């Protein structure tokens, strides 16, 4: 199965990619790229405006069947009271909707 995983460089995402890559074709999406031999990684900050056309070919070429959405801006002691944290997560959600409309996966899992 071809699976797109957002937040693939995070703690949960990196371990999930490693596990699922044993039996699936994994395409990770991450803001920061860690070197990984298990799967392909697309560098993309989902909290910024994305150019759909740039990624359509990549998504179509890989024939994504499922998306597991793990990406988010995490709260910590320094930003928990800042509204920008919530704005970033709203932007990420909007961009995920754009990506879902392009890919039209059979399955979508939102890890929230």
N, C-alpha and C positions, 0 to 999 in steps of 0.2 A: 504494500500500500504506500502511496505517496502522501506524506504528512508534512504540513507546514506548521512549525512551532514558533510562536513569537516569544520573546524573552528568553531565547535559547542560551544566552550567556549567563543568566542568573543561576542561583543555587538550584532551584527546582528544575528550571529549564535545561540546564546542562546535564543533570542526572537523568531526566526524562529522555532527552535526545540520545544519550549514551545507551540507555536501556532499549528504547524503541528501534535504534539503528541496527540492532542485531537481526531483526526480521523485516525491516521496512526501509524505504527510501525517505530520509529525513532532510528537509530544507529548513534551516533555522533562520530566524529574523532577529537581529540584535542591534542595539545601539553601539555597542563595543564588540569587536570581534576577538575572541580568544581562538588561538590555533587549535583546530580540532580535526582529527583524521576520520571521524565517524560519519560526518555529514557535511553538506554544503551549507554555507552561511551567507545570507544577504545582509549587508550593512544598511540599516534603515532605522532612523529615529522616528517612531510612530507618533511622537508628540509634536512633530513639525509637519507642515503641509507636505503632502506627498504628490508626486507626479505619477498618476496612474499609468500613463502610456509607457513610462520607463520600466515598469514592472510587469506589464501585461504579458510581454513575450516570455519573461522568466517563468511566470506562473503558468502560462499556457503550455510552454515547453515541458514542464515537469508534471503536468496533469494532476494537480493536487486533488486528492480525494477527501482529505480531512484537514481541519485546522484546529490546533490546540492553542488557545490564546492565554498566555501567561504574563505578557508585558504590562507593566504599570509603573507609575511613579510611586515609590514607597515613602511612607511617612516615617519621620525620625524625630528626635528631640528638637531639631533646629527648624523643621518646616511644618510641624503638625498643626500649627495655628495659621499658616499662610494659605490664602485662597488659591494661589498658583498651583498648589499640589492637586487640588480638585479640577482646576482648569486643564492641567496637563492630562489627567486621566480622562476627561471628557474628550479632548483632542484625540487621544489614543483610540477611544471607542469610535469616534467618527471615522477615523482612518481605517479601523478594522471593518466598519460597515462598507466603506469603499472597496476594500480588498475582497470582502465576501461577495459583493456584487460582481466583481471581475471574475473571481475563481469559480463561484457557485459550487462549493464543496458539498459532498453528500452528507458530511458530518461536521459539526462545529461544537467545540467544547470551550466554554469560557470559565477559566480558573480565576475566581474573584474572591 
